[in-house]
């Protein structure tokens, strides 16, 4: 169980770093959906923080849906 938590923490650190990088790139762009993208990115940034604080417990649903949501969000950002 400890090993899973370590991998989950490492994944969350990588995701947070990449999302912050993408937010800064989008903030500089002239994308018409800039506000929506930034709001959704901030929401996706808050989810791991709430898990680390203990509000949301790591579950199989979280382990499946969060990477799926991140990948879909990043795919939509890249194509917009």
N, C-alpha and C positions, 0 to 999 in steps of 0.2 A: 504494500500500500504506500509505503514511503517513496518507493521508486516512481510510482505513478504520480504522486504529488510533485516530485522534483521535475519530472518531464512536463507536467501541466504548468508549473511555475515558469520553466524555461520557454515553453510555447507562448505563454501569456506575455512574457517580457519581449519576445521577438515580435509578437503581434502589435503590442503597444508601440514599440519603436517604429515599426513600419507604418502604422496608422498615423502617427504624429508626422512622419516624413511626408506621407501622401496628403495630409491636411495642409501642411505648409505649401506644398506644390499647388494644390487646388486653390488655396487662398490667393496665390499670385496670378492665377489664370483668369480668363474672361468667361468661364463657364456660366451659362444662365441658371443652372441648377446648383450653384455653389452653396447656397444656404442650406438646402436639403442635404447635400452630401456631408457638409460639416456637422450638422445636427445628428445625422445617423452615425457618423464616425465617433462623435463624442459619446453617444449612447453605447456604441460597441466598446469604447474605452472604459466606460463605467462598469460594465458587467464583470470583467475580471477583478476590478477593485472591490466590488461588493463581495465577490467570492473570497478574496483574500481577507476581507474584514469579517467574514463569517456569516454574512446575511444570506448568501446562497451557498448551499453545499455542493461540492463536485458530485455530479451524478452521471450516469450513462447518457441521459438526454442532453445534458450540458456538453459532455465530451463529444457528442455527435453533432449537435446543432450549432454550437458556437463556431467551430472551424468552417462549417458549411456557410453560415451567415457571413463570416469574414471573407471567405473566398468569393462568394457571390457579390458582396459589396465591392471588393477590389476589382473584380471583373467588370462590374458596371462602371466604376470610376475610370478604368483604363479605356473602355469603349466610348465614353462620353466626351 
